[in-house]
Amino acid sequence: MNANFAIIGGSSTCSIRFPADLPDADVTVLQENRTFTTPFGESPPFTLFSLGREQVLACRMHGWRSGVAHGRSSQQIFWVLREAGVHTIFAEGGVGSLREDLTPGDLVIPHDYIDLSLRKDVSLGDDYLLIMRDPLCPRLRVALIAGAEQVPGRKVLREAVYAVTEGRHFESRAEISIFSQWQVTVVGQSLAPEVYLAREIGACYAGVHLVVNFAEGVSGDWSHDMLHDLFYSEAQTMGQLLLRSLRTVIHSTGNCSCATLRKPSLVKKHLS
């Protein structure tokens, strides 16, 4: 498979077949359920589709394959994206809000992150120094913001600090209290190690995230039913938002510095 663009689906589109279930005349599904053998194990299923004249790879991230750790799944996915020649990646997912005025159903396009996960050493084995300045591509973020602002009745947060936690558990009240002191806006589990692997393969990467609950201690207790309902009711909206944003990027002529923020490692390897 060859593709310049990719979409990594998260919780917000897990209830639909993306993009087959979306009404879009420019979309043609070319292949579905294609897996690949990678150095990190068998990959999750990929879909290859065309959006106009461009080919796009899509897959689901962690959580849908029993026994496969998040970090290992990320390695499999990004190995496939690198081999396919992908240089532009959109992602989506669900997050918890640390602000009372940012409520379930609102949309967030993070500009920075704090990584509190245990997955920092996950890589494809390439010997690069990764500069994490502007970790979420400014050019892609502009497209996602424009796409999100076309969704009626939603607050769209154009900048946010995303705290990445390990999961599979959610965060405690004490943890959220500390995150609030660090000016964290939202908390979730899917931005790292993807943000590192995207930089490792020299690709632009950014995401749009659906607020699905308040973090613990922010505004009363949240319910599991609300999470369930949002994941199912918002899937079409999130899928269409991604396609709309991708179409904008395909037709844009802007540039960014993402590809220049991957440098040769300064650490020399010596034979023992």
N, C-alpha and C positions, 0 to 999 in steps of 0.2 A: 504494500500500500504506500502511496505517496500522497502527502497532504501538507499544506502550509499552515492550516488552522486546526485547532482542537477545542473541544468543550468537555470539561470534566464535570459530570453531574454529581450532585450531592443529595442531601435529604429532600430538598424542595422539588426535585423532579423525579423522585424514586417511584412514584405511583403511575407514571406514564411511560410509554415507549417513545423515547426521545430520539429523533424528531418525528417519527412516523405518525404519532397521534396529534400532531399540530397541523392546523389548516394553513398551509403556506405554499402557494403555487410555484415558488422558486426552489422548493426543496424536493430532491429526488433521492430516495434511499437506494444506495448501490449495493451494499452488503450489510448483513446483520449477523450477530453472534459469531464474529470471527475472533478466534483466540490465537495467541502467538507463544511460541516457546522462547523464553528469555533466560539469561544467566541467573535470574532470580526466581525462576519457576514459571509455571503456565500463567499467562496474563488473564485478566478478566475479559469478558466479551467486549468487542469493539463494534461500532457501527460506522460505516463509511457512507457519507452522503454528500451530495452536491448542493451548494447554495449559489444559484446562478452558475457561473463558470468555475467556481472554486470548489475543491474537494476538502471535506472536513471530517476529522475523526472525532467520535464521541464515545465516552464510556462512563460507567458509574465508578465512584470511588469506593472507599472502604465500607464495610458493614453488610455486604450482600454475599460474602463467601465465608462459610464457616471454617475456622482454623487458619485463616490467612491474616497475619498482623497488618495493621495500617501501614507501617513503614515498608514492609515487603511488597504490599500491593502498590504503593507509590513507586517503588523501584521498577516493578514490572511495567507499570503504565508509562513512566517517563522514558524507559528504555525503548518502548515501542514508538513513542512520539519522536524521540531522537532519530531512530532508524528511518522513520517516515519522512523526516525533514521538516517537522513542525517548528514554526518560529513564533506563533501567536496562540496563546492559550487563555480561554475564559473558564472560570470556575463559579460554582454556586454552592450554597449550603444554608443551614439554619444556625442561628446564633441566639444567645441570651443577652438581654439588654441590661446595662448597669445604670441606665437613666430612666427616671419615671416618665419623662416626656417622649421616650422612644418606645413605642408600644407594639405588641404583636401585630404583624401584618405590615409594619414599616420596612423600608429597604435601606440597606447600608452598603456603601462602597468604601472599604477601608483603604487608608493610605499608608499605614504602618502597623507594626505588630510587636508584641512581646512574646517570646517563645518560652513557655513553661512546661513544654512536653519533654519526653525523654528520647526524642527521635532526632537529635541534632547531628548525629554522625551518619545518617542515612545518605548514601550517595550512589552514583553509578560507577565509582572507581576512577573517575577522571581526576587528574592532578591539577586542580585549579584553586586559586584564591578567589573566593566569592565576596565581592563588595556589596553589602546589603543597603546601599544608599538607594532611595526610591525603590523599595522592594516590590511594590505594586505599580506596574507600568502606568505612568501618567497619561499616556495616549489612550490606553485601553480604558482607564478609569473615566476619561471624558466621555467615551462612547457609552459606557455602562450608566453613567449618570444621566445622559440624554435619554437612553432607553428607559431607565427607571422613572424618569419624570413624566413619561407618557402614560404611566399606570395611574388611573384616576383614584383619588381619595387616599393617597399614601404620602406619608412623610418620607422624604429621601434625604439621607444624611450623606453629604458629599465627601466628608472626611471622618475617619474613625480609627482608633487604635484597637486592634483585635488581639486579645490575649488567648494564646493557644494552650490548652490544657490536654492532658493525656487521655482521659476517658479510660474505660467505657462509662465510668461513673460521672455524674455532674459534680459541680463544685460545691463546697461547703459555704455557709454564711461567713465564716472567718476569712476564707480565701477571697470571697467577693469583696469583703470590707477592705482587705489589703489592696486588691486590684483597683478599687475606687480611689485610693490614695495615690495610685500611679497614673491616674487620669485615663484608665482603660474605659473604652466605650462599650464594647461587646466582648463576649467570651464564646469560644467554640473549640472544635477539635480537629478541623480539617485544613487549616492553612499551612501548617508545617507537617511534614518536610517538603510539601509541594513547592513552596516559595523558593526553597534552596535548590531543588532539582530543576526547576524552570531556569534558574540562573545558570546552573551547571551545564545545561544543554544550549545555553545562549538564546533562550526564548523570552518573549514578553509574556507577562502573566498578571492577571488581575481578576477579582471576583466581585459578584454581587451577592449579598447575604440577606435572607429573610429573617426578621425578628420573630421568633416562635414562642418566646416566654421572657419573663423577667428573671434575672439571675436571683439566686437565693438571698432573701433579706432586703430586696430592693422595693418590692411593692406587693407584699402579701405572698401567699403560697400559690404557685402555678399548678395547673392540672395536666395530667398526661393526656386527657381527652382533647384538650386544646391543641397540644402538639400534633396529635393524630389528625384532627380536623384541618389544621393549617397545611400540613404536608399534602393532604389529598385535595383540598380546595384551591390551593395556590399553584399546583403543578403546571397547569396550562399557562397561567400568567407568567410564571418564571421562565418556562420554556420559550414563550414568545418574546419575552424581554431579551433573552440570550441571542435569539436569532436576529432580532432587530438591532442589537448592539454589534453583532458580528457583521451584519450587512453594512453598517456604518463604517467599520474599520476596513472592510474589503474595499470600499469605495473612497477611502480617505487617502491623502497624500502626506500626512504628517510623519514625523519621525521621533525617536526617543534615544536615550543613551543606554538602554538595557543591555544590549549586546556588548557594550564596551566595559561592563562592570564585572566581567569574568577575566581574570588575569592568570598567567602562569604562576604556579606555586613558587614561593621563595625558599621553600624547604627542599634541600637537595637530598636525594636518596643515594645512599652509599651501599655498595655490596659488602657484606660481612665476610 
